Amino acid sequence: MDYATLIEERHSLRAYQPTEVEEDKLGSLLHAANRAPSAGNLQAYQIVAVRSPATRQALARAALDQDFVAQAPLVLVFLADLGRARRKYGHRGETLYSLQDATIACAYAQLAAHDLGLVSCWVGAFRKDAVRQAVGAPPEQVPVALLPLGYPAEQPRITSRRSLSDLVRQI
Ligand SMILES: Cc1cc2nc3c(=O)[nH]c(=O)nc-3n(C[C@H](O)[C@H](O)[C@H](O)COP(=O)(O)O)c2cc1C
């Protein structure tokens, strides 16, 4: 799919078929995330790929009972690795770069998912300690995004955007 079509046609989707996401597609998603830029190329993040139904349930509870998180056959959890960024970049690495690294990686994975015929929804509303506990992450890793993935069980809702004149200031 060409890039213009990809960004035009990607929409959040919150209902998934039970069909598993194939291993090779998971590999492609992770490869795409791994190609994302990162501060100093440190890649100060961790990805946890969750297929376990019990863990998906725990993630849905952590995500303030957003049940579609458990319904998705695959959930990628993106965590900022504060310590990894702090060691090179100090406070800025810990408070900004690690979060940005994880965020960009998730964005790459989300776009790759659409290219592979999958649907997803970025989930940012969650209790971070509950997510950390669900995936067994250490305290230095802070959850930034959940990305439930699967095949669509409904039509996407088309969202609008702010106008560029509102969004952009040219100087
Ligand atoms: C940082 C962030 C947090 C989000 N958190 C949630 C969430 O917790 N639950 C949810 O259903 N959608 C969540 N979304 C998805 C947005 O609602 C969605 O991207 C937005 O409405 C635009 O729709 P579109 O993705 O279909 O273009 C989040 C998106 C982002 C980028």
The ligand as an SDF file (V2000), in Angstrom:
LIG
                    3D

 31 33  0  0  0  0  0  0  0  0999 V2000
   -2.2480    8.9800   22.9980 C   0  0  0  0  0  0  0  0  0  0  0  0
   -3.5400    8.3090   22.5550 C   0  0  0  0  0  0  0  0  0  0  0  0
   -4.3530    7.7370   23.5210 C   0  0  0  0  0  0  0  0  0  0  0  0
   -5.5340    7.0850   23.1190 C   0  0  0  0  0  0  0  0  0  0  0  0
   -6.2640    6.4180   24.0650 N   0  0  0  0  0  0  0  0  0  0  0  0
   -7.3680    5.7480   23.6940 C   0  0  0  0  0  0  0  0  0  0  0  0
   -8.0740    4.9600   24.6410 C   0  0  0  0  0  0  0  0  0  0  0  0
   -7.6860    4.8080   25.8000 O   0  0  0  0  0  0  0  0  0  0  0  0
   -9.2100    4.3360   24.2130 N   0  0  0  0  0  0  0  0  0  0  0  0
   -9.6610    4.4180   22.9250 C   0  0  0  0  0  0  0  0  0  0  0  0
  -10.6900    3.8220   22.6190 O   0  0  0  0  0  0  0  0  0  0  0  0
   -8.9850    5.1500   21.9870 N   0  0  0  0  0  0  0  0  0  0  0  0
   -7.8490    5.7940   22.3400 C   0  0  0  0  0  0  0  0  0  0  0  0
   -7.1220    6.4720   21.3980 N   0  0  0  0  0  0  0  0  0  0  0  0
   -7.5450    6.4600   19.9780 C   0  0  0  0  0  0  0  0  0  0  0  0
   -8.1410    7.8110   19.5680 C   0  0  0  0  0  0  0  0  0  0  0  0
   -9.4130    7.9490   20.1690 O   0  0  0  0  0  0  0  0  0  0  0  0
   -8.2180    7.8950   18.0410 C   0  0  0  0  0  0  0  0  0  0  0  0
   -6.9300    7.7550   17.4860 O   0  0  0  0  0  0  0  0  0  0  0  0
   -8.7890    9.2370   17.5910 C   0  0  0  0  0  0  0  0  0  0  0  0
  -10.1420    9.3460   17.9910 O   0  0  0  0  0  0  0  0  0  0  0  0
   -8.7190    9.4440   16.0810 C   0  0  0  0  0  0  0  0  0  0  0  0
   -9.3950    8.3980   15.4230 O   0  0  0  0  0  0  0  0  0  0  0  0
   -8.6350    7.4980   14.3300 P   0  0  0  0  0  0  0  0  0  0  0  0
   -7.5080    6.7910   15.0290 O   0  0  0  0  0  0  0  0  0  0  0  0
   -9.6730    6.5440   13.8230 O   0  0  0  0  0  0  0  0  0  0  0  0
   -8.1170    8.4110   13.2730 O   0  0  0  0  0  0  0  0  0  0  0  0
   -5.9300    7.0830   21.7630 C   0  0  0  0  0  0  0  0  0  0  0  0
   -5.0770    7.6550   20.8030 C   0  0  0  0  0  0  0  0  0  0  0  0
   -3.8870    8.2280   21.1910 C   0  0  0  0  0  0  0  0  0  0  0  0
   -2.9520    8.7650   20.1330 C   0  0  0  0  0  0  0  0  0  0  0  0
  1  2  1  0
  2  3  1  0
  2 30  2  0
  3  4  2  0
  4  5  1  0
  4 28  1  0
  5  6  2  0
  6  7  1  0
  6 13  1  0
  7  8  2  0
  7  9  1  0
  9 10  1  0
 10 11  2  0
 10 12  1  0
 12 13  2  0
 13 14  1  0
 14 15  1  0
 14 28  1  0
 15 16  1  0
 16 17  1  0
 16 18  1  0
 18 19  1  0
 18 20  1  0
 20 21  1  0
 20 22  1  0
 22 23  1  0
 23 24  1  0
 24 25  2  0
 24 26  1  0
 24 27  1  0
 28 29  2  0
 29 30  1  0
 30 31  1  0
M  END
$$$$
